[in-house]
Amino acid sequence: MGPNLKERYYTPGQCARDVYALLGANVGSLPAAQSEVAPILNRLAQEKNLLEIGLPRDGNHVSQSKWLYYDGEIGIMTARCPHDVGVPIHNHGTWEVVGVYKGELEYRLFNRVDDGSKEGYAELKIVEDGVLRAGEFSVCPLPPHDIHGFQARNDDTWMIAMIHGEYAEERLYFDPEKKSYIRRHQKAWRRSLGR
């Protein structure tokens, strides 16, 4: 039996419990489970109070972020995306489902097509390129294909995301045109902007 997504009020805690149930029902088939997380997060994104709740989070690429749920294995967060600068193309070291709570994001998801054997070199292929609007989600899959970048299309864009596991402290930041990447601490880019 799947989650009851028609409940009158859907909490971040209930969302996490539904994700755990989904993962448990799909042991050995993580890609199938990942794609089914989006409707669960979409249900949470229908709640009108998510920007009023949560605990402060030190965002990796944004300065305003809150944990709606966090237990070390699953994390559900909101984050305000700046309109004036895009979040660079980067990896995570884990999988993530990312979407829009309010506003719009120009969003690109990539697969890595090289074998990763040459330091500083990466060939990426765009697998998703478009605009995510409120209630729309994308699955950023397991490494080595956990690569995406995005930019808000307006001043008041908030994303909602769920991660499974912890982000890697050291990330790869990619330049697809140059077929290259650099290694940086996950918060170094935001801090370099003074945010």
trRosetta pair geometry for C-beta under 8 A, 3 or more apart (Angstrom, degrees):
i j d omega theta_ij theta_ji phi_ij phi_ji
2 5 7.9 -23 130 -18 109 100
2 18 8.0 49 177 -155 69 103
2 21 8.0 142 -143 116 45 126
2 22 7.8 40 -136 -88 84 89
3 14 7.8 124 -156 160 124 93
3 18 3.7 18 -84 -131 147 123
3 21 6.7 140 -62 65 93 137
3 22 7.5 -44 -22 -51 112 102
3 40 6.2 71 42 -111 153 104
3 43 7.9 -151 113 33 128 162
4 7 5.3 88 113 -46 104 93
5 10 7.3 15 -148 -97 54 146
5 39 6.7 -49 -99 149 161 101
5 40 7.0 -125 -96 -110 115 53
5 43 4.3 -123 -153 -90 99 147
7 10 5.3 123 72 -77 110 80
7 14 7.2 -61 50 150 161 163
9 47 7.1 71 -155 -114 69 111
10 14 5.7 -120 -162 78 65 131
10 15 6.5 79 158 -59 100 91
10 43 5.3 -95 158 142 176 102
10 44 5.7 -125 117 -96 118 55
10 46 7.2 60 37 61 129 100
10 47 5.9 -133 62 -56 85 115
11 14 4.6 99 55 6 81 99
11 15 6.9 -134 99 -5 46 86
12 15 5.3 -51 -148 34 35 119
12 16 6.5 37 153 -20 66 101
12 44 6.4 74 -96 -145 58 132
12 50 7.8 112 -60 -124 108 96
12 53 7.6 -162 -9 110 126 131
12 54 7.7 88 -28 -87 162 88
12 68 3.8 -165 -104 147 153 104
12 69 4.1 -170 149 -37 112 109
12 76 5.2 -171 -156 82 107 139
13 16 5.7 -51 -150 34 32 110
13 17 6.5 33 151 -18 64 104
13 69 6.0 163 -78 -106 49 124
14 17 5.5 -52 -148 36 36 113
14 18 6.3 36 152 -19 66 104
15 18 5.8 -57 -151 36 29 110
15 19 6.5 31 150 -20 64 104
15 40 5.9 131 -152 158 80 99
15 41 6.9 78 -163 -96 127 51
15 43 7.2 -179 -103 81 98 100
15 44 4.4 14 -88 -70 145 131
15 68 8.0 17 51 119 138 126
15 69 6.9 -168 70 0 104 152
15 76 6.2 69 99 -83 131 166
15 162 8.0 -136 143 -88 118 134
16 19 5.6 -52 -148 35 34 113
16 20 6.4 37 152 -19 65 103
16 69 4.7 -145 -46 152 132 156
16 71 7.1 111 -175 -1 149 123
16 74 5.2 149 -142 102 100 140
16 76 6.3 -125 -69 -14 95 126
17 20 5.7 -51 -149 36 32 113
17 21 6.5 34 151 -19 64 104
18 21 5.6 -50 -147 36 34 113
18 22 6.3 37 152 -21 64 106
18 40 5.0 -177 111 -139 127 130
19 22 5.6 -54 -149 37 32 114
19 23 6.3 31 154 -17 66 105
19 37 5.8 41 -122 -126 98 100
19 40 5.9 168 -70 112 77 158
19 74 5.9 135 94 -133 139 151
19 162 6.7 -158 -102 -179 158 153
20 23 5.8 -55 -146 38 30 109
20 24 6.2 30 155 -19 64 109
20 74 7.0 -106 -62 -22 88 149
21 24 5.7 -57 -147 39 29 113
21 25 6.3 25 156 -17 64 109
22 25 5.9 -59 -146 38 28 108
22 26 6.3 -1 161 4 63 116
22 33 5.5 135 143 -151 94 93
22 36 5.6 -162 -160 104 132 119
22 37 6.5 164 100 -81 155 70
22 40 6.9 -115 -26 -36 150 149
23 26 6.2 -77 -143 52 27 94
23 27 7.5 65 155 -70 62 64
23 30 7.8 15 -137 -118 85 74
23 33 5.3 84 -103 -174 54 150
23 164 7.9 143 -95 -123 144 136
24 27 6.5 -6 -160 -43 35 99
25 33 7.6 148 72 -102 77 107
26 29 4.7 -95 -176 73 89 95
26 30 6.9 129 126 -89 111 30
26 32 5.4 -153 -150 86 133 104
26 33 3.6 178 78 -65 150 107
26 36 7.5 158 -40 35 152 135
29 32 4.3 -2 146 27 110 120
29 33 6.3 126 102 -21 75 91
30 33 5.4 -59 -146 40 38 112
30 34 6.1 44 157 -28 71 102
30 95 7.8 154 163 5 122 161
30 142 6.9 54 117 -40 142 129
31 34 5.6 -49 -145 29 32 114
31 35 6.8 28 160 -16 63 102
31 141 7.0 3 -109 -128 86 121
32 35 6.3 -59 -156 34 30 106
32 36 6.7 19 151 -11 63 112
33 36 5.8 -69 -153 42 34 107
33 37 6.8 49 150 -39 68 95
34 37 5.8 -42 -158 8 36 116
34 95 6.2 -74 -113 159 130 147
34 97 6.9 177 -168 -70 80 107
34 139 4.6 99 151 -152 110 140
34 141 6.5 75 152 -110 172 76
35 38 6.5 -34 -174 6 43 113
35 139 5.9 -78 -86 -27 55 154
36 39 6.5 -40 -167 28 55 105
36 40 7.3 54 142 -14 68 106
37 40 5.5 -63 -161 40 46 114
37 41 6.1 39 148 -16 78 107
37 97 4.9 -147 104 -42 125 160
37 137 8.0 -123 103 140 81 153
37 139 7.1 113 52 -99 110 107
37 162 6.4 -130 167 71 131 143
38 41 5.8 -59 -145 41 32 106
38 42 6.1 39 154 -27 66 106
38 97 6.0 -153 -78 -161 68 132
38 99 7.2 118 -140 -57 86 136
38 137 4.0 -176 -137 77 98 134
38 138 7.9 58 -102 -55 125 10
38 139 6.6 -89 -52 -53 110 94
39 42 5.2 -48 -142 33 35 119
39 43 6.7 41 155 -24 63 96
40 43 5.9 -48 -158 27 32 111
40 44 7.0 29 146 -13 62 102
41 44 5.4 -51 -151 37 41 112
41 45 6.1 45 149 -24 69 105
41 76 7.7 -172 -116 -132 97 113
41 97 5.8 -174 -15 117 155 130
41 99 6.0 142 124 21 129 137
41 137 5.6 98 81 -85 128 153
41 160 6.4 168 -179 117 109 116
41 162 5.8 -132 -87 -13 127 124
42 45 5.5 -53 -146 35 33 115
42 46 7.1 44 151 -31 60 96
42 99 7.3 -89 -81 154 69 174
42 135 5.3 60 -146 -165 91 78
42 136 7.9 31 -104 -85 107 21
42 137 6.3 -114 -61 -12 89 122
43 46 5.9 -47 -163 16 36 115
44 47 6.0 -38 -175 7 49 113
44 50 7.3 87 156 -87 88 135
44 68 7.8 120 175 129 135 158
44 76 7.2 -56 149 -172 169 144
44 160 7.0 -171 102 166 110 150
45 50 7.4 -42 -124 -15 44 158
45 99 6.5 -72 -69 105 152 130
45 100 7.8 77 -151 93 144 45
45 101 5.3 -144 -141 -112 96 69
45 134 7.0 174 160 -179 123 74
45 135 5.2 170 106 -100 134 59
45 160 5.4 -166 -93 38 100 155
46 135 7.1 47 -70 -103 75 110
47 50 5.4 105 91 -45 104 96
49 52 4.7 -59 -171 43 81 117
49 53 5.9 59 133 -14 97 108
50 53 6.3 -69 -142 44 34 97
50 54 7.3 43 -177 -30 65 120
50 68 6.4 -26 -152 -97 96 135
50 78 5.7 138 144 -60 109 142
50 101 6.1 -112 78 -151 141 143
50 160 6.9 -12 152 -96 158 125
51 66 7.9 133 -142 26 43 138
51 78 6.3 -137 -94 138 63 164
51 101 7.5 151 -55 130 95 143
51 102 7.6 -14 -50 -4 132 140
51 158 6.4 -79 -86 -116 114 170
53 66 7.5 155 105 137 47 147
53 68 6.6 66 104 -125 102 83
54 57 7.7 -49 159 -18 117 105
54 66 3.2 96 116 148 135 123
54 67 5.6 167 -166 76 98 41
54 68 4.7 -57 -94 -84 109 55
54 77 7.6 101 -151 -136 142 58
54 78 6.4 -146 -25 25 167 106
55 66 6.1 144 65 -162 29 85
55 67 4.8 -16 59 54 90 100
55 70 7.8 -88 52 19 120 122
56 65 7.6 89 -165 84 54 61
56 66 6.0 -53 -99 -107 30 75
56 67 7.9 7 81 12 16 84
57 65 4.2 -70 75 112 106 100
57 66 5.5 155 3 -123 100 16
57 67 4.8 121 -65 -35 118 80
57 77 5.8 -39 16 -133 169 127
57 79 7.7 -76 77 -85 125 93
58 65 7.5 -11 97 61 5 117
58 187 7.2 -14 146 -104 106 139
59 62 4.1 -56 144 68 158 72
59 63 6.2 -126 48 -78 124 10
59 64 7.0 7 -12 58 142 21
59 65 3.6 124 -67 -4 109 139
59 79 5.5 114 -115 -129 134 120
59 190 6.9 144 104 -95 90 169
60 167 6.5 -90 -61 126 151 170
60 171 8.0 88 -180 -26 136 148
60 186 4.5 -53 -141 156 118 102
60 187 5.5 -110 -137 -82 57 65
60 190 6.6 165 149 -12 35 132
61 79 7.9 65 70 166 83 150
61 87 4.5 54 163 -130 147 115
61 88 7.9 -152 -130 30 127 71
61 90 7.6 -172 -71 24 135 151
61 189 6.4 -4 -115 83 80 120
61 190 5.4 -176 -136 -61 29 111
62 65 5.5 114 86 -50 110 108
62 79 4.5 122 56 179 151 113
62 80 6.0 165 179 70 134 57
62 81 6.0 -83 -96 -98 132 48
62 82 6.9 177 -124 -15 85 86
62 87 7.6 -47 -53 -83 86 122
62 190 6.9 -99 -21 -112 12 135
62 195 7.5 -72 -162 139 30 137
63 80 7.7 -40 65 68 68 103
63 82 7.9 52 16 -50 97 113
63 190 6.7 163 -63 -174 74 124
63 195 4.3 -118 -54 168 121 97
64 79 6.7 138 94 -157 63 56
64 80 4.0 9 76 30 121 117
65 77 5.8 14 -178 175 103 123
65 78 6.7 179 -149 92 59 52
65 79 4.0 -6 -104 -104 97 86
65 80 7.3 -136 -67 17 57 67
66 77 6.4 168 85 -154 43 77
66 78 5.3 5 51 52 90 93
66 79 7.9 -173 21 -74 55 53
67 70 4.4 -37 -163 -23 137 122
67 75 6.4 -72 -132 -159 101 95
67 76 7.3 95 -166 73 63 54
67 77 5.4 -46 -104 -98 46 88
68 76 4.6 -57 67 105 105 99
68 77 6.2 180 7 -99 84 27
68 78 6.3 77 -40 -16 110 90
68 160 7.9 6 -4 -144 144 99
69 74 6.8 -7 118 114 111 98
69 75 6.8 177 95 -148 67 36
69 76 4.2 34 43 35 98 107
70 74 7.6 -154 -129 99 36 54
70 75 4.5 20 -111 -117 84 85
70 76 7.4 -141 -61 31 61 58
70 77 7.8 38 -66 -65 105 92
71 74 6.0 22 42 50 100 75
71 75 7.7 -161 26 -74 54 61
72 166 7.5 -25 -162 -60 60 98
73 164 6.9 -8 165 -159 67 64
73 165 6.6 -10 -148 -77 50 44
74 162 6.6 -12 -168 -170 92 100
74 163 7.4 162 -153 82 44 53
74 164 6.1 -15 -100 -108 68 61
75 162 6.8 163 84 -153 51 52
75 163 4.7 0 55 51 102 96
76 160 7.3 6 -176 -178 87 91
76 161 7.4 -179 -147 92 49 43
76 162 4.9 -14 -99 -100 76 84
77 160 7.2 177 90 -150 45 51
77 161 5.6 -13 59 59 88 86
77 162 7.8 161 17 -86 68 38
77 163 7.8 10 7 0 111 100
78 101 5.9 -14 -128 -7 106 158
78 158 5.6 3 -174 178 105 113
78 159 7.0 162 -155 83 54 48
78 160 5.4 -25 -99 -98 72 72
79 158 6.8 158 78 -156 34 67
79 159 5.2 -14 60 57 88 95
79 161 7.1 -7 10 11 113 113
80 156 7.7 -52 -144 -151 106 48
80 157 7.1 121 -159 82 60 53
80 158 5.4 -37 -96 -98 60 77
81 87 7.0 -78 -141 -27 106 116
81 103 7.5 -152 49 88 107 146
81 105 6.5 54 53 -100 169 106
81 150 7.0 -55 -143 113 150 110
81 151 7.4 163 160 -160 125 31
81 152 4.0 157 106 -52 109 114
81 157 4.7 -40 55 95 103 108
81 158 7.2 173 5 -102 81 23
81 159 5.7 64 -35 -16 116 106
82 85 5.5 13 101 45 125 80
82 152 6.4 -172 93 22 24 128
82 195 7.5 -95 -43 -113 145 156
83 151 7.7 79 -148 171 39 85
83 152 4.6 -83 -91 91 61 114
83 153 7.3 -21 -130 111 95 10
83 154 6.0 -59 -102 142 131 15
83 155 4.8 -63 -14 -91 146 48
83 157 6.8 122 -74 11 85 112
85 151 7.5 -123 133 -126 27 105
85 193 6.7 -164 71 -126 169 150
86 106 7.5 -53 -115 70 120 112
86 149 6.5 53 154 165 114 103
86 150 6.6 -158 -160 109 91 30
86 151 3.2 -56 -104 -77 93 113
87 90 7.3 -76 153 11 94 117
87 149 5.9 -167 95 -154 74 66
87 150 5.4 12 46 58 108 70
87 151 6.8 -174 15 -76 66 57
88 149 5.7 -56 162 -123 25 119
88 173 5.2 29 117 -156 133 108
88 174 7.7 167 156 48 96 58
88 189 6.1 -130 22 -145 122 154
89 108 7.1 -42 -99 86 106 115
89 110 6.8 40 -159 -1 122 139
89 124 7.5 -8 166 -105 146 178
89 147 6.4 32 177 176 92 96
89 148 6.9 -125 -137 137 68 17
89 149 3.6 -64 -80 -43 62 127
89 173 6.8 116 80 -164 61 58
89 174 4.3 -64 106 62 114 98
89 175 7.6 154 52 -76 121 29
89 176 6.6 21 54 -28 172 99
90 147 7.0 -162 101 -141 23 67
90 148 7.4 -28 57 64 61 50
90 149 6.7 106 7 -82 68 82
90 171 5.1 20 -171 158 112 133
90 172 6.6 157 -151 83 62 52
90 173 5.1 -23 -96 -101 88 66
90 174 6.9 -175 -83 8 33 84
90 189 7.8 -114 -70 -11 142 155
91 143 6.7 63 -175 -108 126 97
91 144 7.6 -43 -127 -161 142 57
91 146 5.0 80 -159 90 83 89
91 147 5.0 -36 -87 -87 77 76
91 168 7.3 10 109 35 96 132
91 171 5.7 179 63 -160 72 86
91 172 4.8 30 17 48 116 96
91 174 7.7 82 -30 -27 87 111
92 95 7.3 135 80 -86 139 14
92 96 5.6 177 -91 -17 172 121
92 140 6.6 95 -5 125 139 131
92 143 7.5 -141 67 -64 74 94
92 146 4.5 -96 36 152 97 127
92 163 7.3 -155 -176 -130 139 116
92 167 5.5 -86 -164 -129 80 81
92 168 6.4 135 153 13 36 92
92 171 7.2 -3 -95 -119 25 110
93 143 6.2 1 -130 -53 29 135
93 146 6.9 -127 1 85 18 153
93 165 7.8 -117 116 112 85 124
93 166 7.6 -23 100 100 120 67
93 167 6.0 102 50 -172 109 43
93 168 2.7 123 -30 -34 152 108
93 171 7.2 -111 -22 -101 104 73
94 142 7.6 -44 -165 -125 36 60
94 143 7.3 -24 -65 -24 18 100
94 146 6.7 124 74 -132 24 160
94 163 6.0 73 99 -174 128 99
94 164 5.8 -156 167 77 117 68
94 165 4.0 -159 -122 71 145 117
94 166 6.7 140 -25 68 146 33
94 167 6.5 -109 26 -95 113 39
94 168 7.3 168 -11 -29 82 79
95 139 7.2 0 -178 -178 112 86
95 140 6.2 171 -158 94 62 69
95 141 5.5 -32 -119 -167 112 28
95 142 4.9 -44 -58 -72 112 54
95 146 6.0 -126 -95 -104 51 113
95 163 7.5 158 92 -150 45 60
95 164 5.4 5 66 41 88 112
95 165 7.8 80 33 28 65 110
96 139 7.9 163 90 -159 44 47
96 140 4.4 2 62 57 88 116
96 146 7.0 93 12 -155 93 103
96 161 5.8 1 -179 -176 109 115
96 162 6.9 164 -157 83 62 48
96 163 4.8 -24 -104 -101 90 74
96 164 7.4 -157 -81 13 44 72
97 137 5.6 17 173 180 98 124
97 138 7.3 176 -155 85 59 38
97 139 5.3 -26 -104 -105 82 64
97 140 7.1 -168 -84 21 28 75
97 161 6.5 167 86 -154 53 63
97 162 4.8 5 51 52 99 96
98 107 7.7 178 102 -135 118 134
98 132 7.9 164 118 29 85 179
98 137 6.7 159 86 -152 32 74
98 138 5.7 -18 64 59 82 86
98 140 6.1 33 2 -14 109 116
98 148 7.2 -160 35 85 146 160
98 150 7.7 -148 134 -21 144 153
98 159 6.1 -6 -171 -179 92 128
98 160 7.8 157 -156 85 49 43
98 161 4.4 -10 -107 -107 71 105
99 132 6.0 -146 -145 176 58 136
99 135 7.1 -35 165 160 130 11
99 136 5.7 -174 -148 95 102 41
99 137 3.4 -52 -71 -93 124 73
99 138 6.8 153 -79 11 70 62
99 159 6.6 152 86 -159 34 80
99 160 5.5 -21 71 64 87 85
99 161 7.1 161 23 -83 60 58
100 103 6.2 -125 -164 73 117 67
100 104 6.4 6 -133 -112 162 30
100 105 5.5 -166 -78 1 114 104
100 132 4.8 160 -19 126 115 100
100 133 5.8 -116 67 156 147 15
100 134 5.1 -96 114 -87 103 37
100 135 7.1 -35 76 16 83 33
100 136 5.9 17 31 52 103 80
100 157 6.9 -56 -140 -164 105 95
100 158 7.4 109 -164 83 63 53
100 159 5.8 -57 -103 -110 48 64
100 160 7.2 57 152 18 6 82
101 134 6.5 2 151 -132 19 84
101 158 4.4 -46 65 102 112 102
101 159 6.3 126 4 -163 90 11
101 160 4.3 96 -55 -30 105 107
102 134 5.8 24 -103 -98 30 114
102 156 6.4 -48 126 133 118 89
102 157 6.5 -171 98 -139 70 36
102 158 4.4 38 42 35 97 101
103 134 7.0 108 35 -61 31 91
103 152 6.1 -3 143 -153 142 102
103 153 6.8 170 169 54 95 81
103 154 5.1 -147 -144 57 106 104
103 156 5.7 -174 -69 96 122 58
103 157 2.9 -131 101 -104 155 71
103 158 6.3 121 16 16 113 55
104 131 5.5 0 -176 -176 113 109
104 132 6.8 161 -157 81 60 51
104 133 5.3 -19 -105 -102 89 67
104 134 7.8 -68 -72 -27 61 68
104 152 7.2 112 81 -161 54 59
104 153 4.1 -23 87 38 105 127
104 154 6.4 73 36 5 89 100
104 157 6.3 -86 46 -110 36 123
105 131 6.9 157 79 -156 44 59
105 132 4.7 -5 57 54 98 101
105 150 4.7 5 178 -176 117 125
105 151 6.9 149 -157 73 70 30
105 152 5.9 -45 -102 -98 69 48
105 153 6.8 -155 -92 -10 17 90
105 157 6.2 134 -67 177 78 142
105 159 6.5 37 -53 -83 144 109
106 130 7.8 -142 -147 127 57 23
106 131 5.8 -36 -98 -99 54 74
106 150 6.2 161 82 -156 55 65
106 151 4.9 -6 52 58 106 85
106 152 7.9 -88 15 -13 78 1
106 153 6.0 110 -30 -64 88 96
107 128 6.9 -22 119 124 97 107
107 129 7.7 -171 95 -136 56 31
107 130 6.4 -16 60 70 87 57
107 131 6.9 125 16 -122 88 22
107 132 4.8 35 -7 -11 143 109
107 138 6.1 174 150 -4 145 151
107 148 6.9 -7 -170 -174 85 119
107 149 7.9 168 -149 89 46 45
107 150 4.6 -5 -104 -107 68 107
108 126 5.9 -57 -163 -132 106 105
108 128 6.6 164 -151 91 38 68
108 129 5.0 15 -111 -106 86 75
108 148 6.3 166 90 -154 54 71
108 149 5.4 -4 59 58 101 83
108 150 7.1 -177 23 -77 64 60
109 126 7.4 102 74 -159 49 61
109 127 5.3 -59 101 67 94 90
109 128 3.8 28 36 44 110 109
109 129 7.8 -135 30 -57 64 53
109 138 5.8 -154 -50 166 137 138
109 140 6.2 -148 -127 -103 111 75
109 147 7.2 121 -164 88 54 62
109 148 4.7 -24 -103 -99 63 103
110 124 4.2 -7 -174 -172 138 116
110 125 6.3 139 -158 67 78 40
110 126 5.8 -48 -99 -97 76 43
110 127 6.4 136 -127 10 22 89
110 145 7.3 -150 107 -157 56 70
110 147 4.2 -49 66 98 102 115
110 148 6.6 177 13 -85 79 46
110 174 7.5 -99 60 77 162 161
110 176 7.2 -151 -110 -86 150 128
111 124 7.0 148 74 -157 41 64
111 125 4.9 -17 59 60 93 98
111 127 5.2 71 -18 -35 98 129
111 145 4.6 -19 -124 -125 68 110
111 147 7.5 162 -91 44 12 114
112 116 6.8 46 145 -63 140 98
112 122 6.0 -62 -136 -162 105 105
112 123 7.1 107 -165 75 61 58
112 124 6.0 -41 -102 -100 54 69
112 125 8.0 171 -96 18 9 79
112 144 4.4 -72 49 133 135 110
112 145 5.9 -142 15 -88 80 56
112 147 6.2 105 -48 -8 93 143
113 123 4.7 -64 65 103 96 106
113 124 6.9 151 8 -117 90 16
113 125 5.1 68 -37 -17 125 111
114 117 7.6 -119 152 23 100 74
114 118 7.3 -61 159 34 140 102
114 121 6.6 -89 127 125 172 94
114 122 5.9 -152 36 -142 127 42
114 123 4.2 114 -35 24 100 97
116 122 7.5 20 -100 -105 63 86
116 144 6.0 -125 -57 -119 137 154
118 121 4.0 -1 100 41 114 128
120 180 5.7 -13 166 -151 78 89
120 181 6.3 -161 -148 59 38 64
120 182 7.3 20 -124 -88 82 51
121 179 6.1 9 -157 140 74 93
121 180 6.3 -43 -105 -106 42 58
121 181 7.6 -59 33 19 4 85
122 172 7.2 107 -46 162 154 138
122 174 5.7 -79 78 -123 142 110
122 176 8.0 -71 101 -103 97 55
122 179 6.3 -167 71 -175 47 60
122 180 6.6 98 30 -147 82 8
122 181 4.8 38 3 -19 131 116
123 179 5.6 -4 -86 -138 63 106
124 147 6.5 -115 -126 115 124 153
124 174 6.1 74 -37 170 144 152
124 176 4.7 -82 54 -112 122 103
124 179 7.9 -170 9 -119 77 62
126 129 5.1 17 173 -47 130 118
126 176 7.9 35 -53 -143 90 165
127 145 7.9 15 7 -167 149 119
128 138 5.9 155 127 -139 164 134
131 153 6.9 14 -137 -39 115 146
132 136 4.5 -158 -156 93 78 113
132 137 7.2 73 -147 -84 129 17
132 138 6.4 -99 -82 -19 134 107
132 150 7.8 -28 24 -134 120 133
133 136 5.2 68 52 6 61 125
138 148 7.4 135 107 -114 135 153
140 146 5.4 73 151 -149 96 64
140 147 7.5 -178 -159 38 105 22
140 148 5.1 -91 -107 -14 123 129
141 145 4.8 10 71 90 110 111
141 146 6.2 -120 83 -78 48 66
142 145 6.8 49 75 49 52 89
142 146 6.3 -59 164 -54 15 105
143 146 4.8 -46 -74 6 60 118
144 147 7.8 7 155 -26 61 111
147 172 7.9 -43 -105 83 107 109
147 174 6.5 29 -158 -2 127 146
149 174 8.0 -123 -44 59 124 99
150 159 7.9 88 102 -76 154 145
152 155 7.5 107 130 -93 134 12
152 157 3.6 -178 -137 39 115 144
153 157 6.8 105 38 -66 61 142
154 157 5.7 127 63 -46 74 98
163 166 7.7 65 133 -119 133 16
163 167 6.6 -53 -153 -54 160 83
167 171 7.6 -24 170 -73 104 112
167 186 5.8 95 131 -122 127 160
168 171 5.8 136 84 -81 104 65
168 186 6.9 155 92 -62 60 121
169 185 6.2 -29 161 -143 81 76
169 186 5.7 -113 -159 -4 36 111
170 183 5.5 12 176 -176 111 104
170 184 7.1 166 -152 85 68 22
170 185 6.2 -50 -100 -97 62 45
170 186 7.1 -120 -87 -37 14 78
171 183 7.3 160 81 -150 35 57
171 184 6.1 -26 62 67 82 73
171 185 7.6 48 17 161 84 14
171 186 5.0 93 -18 -93 117 74
172 181 4.5 14 -177 169 102 142
172 182 7.4 153 -153 75 58 30
172 183 6.1 -36 -97 -95 62 63
173 181 6.1 151 72 -159 39 81
173 182 5.4 -20 59 59 97 82
173 183 7.8 161 15 -99 81 14
173 184 5.6 7 -7 19 123 118
173 189 6.7 138 -93 -69 147 131
174 180 7.3 158 -152 92 57 43
174 181 4.6 -34 -96 -95 62 98
175 178 4.3 14 111 37 119 108
175 179 7.6 -42 93 15 77 17
175 180 5.0 0 54 63 104 87
175 181 7.0 -180 15 -83 69 44
176 179 7.0 22 -168 -78 36 46
184 188 4.3 -121 174 58 109 137
184 189 6.3 93 116 -45 150 85
185 188 4.3 108 59 -33 86 107
187 190 5.6 -58 -165 45 63 109
187 191 5.6 58 142 -21 86 112
188 191 5.8 -64 -143 44 29 109
188 192 6.1 36 157 -30 66 105
189 192 5.8 -54 -152 27 28 114
189 193 7.2 20 152 -12 60 104
190 193 6.0 -65 -163 37 36 108
190 195 5.0 -87 -178 73 85 106
191 194 7.5 50 -175 -75 40 21
191 195 7.3 -115 -88 55 28 62
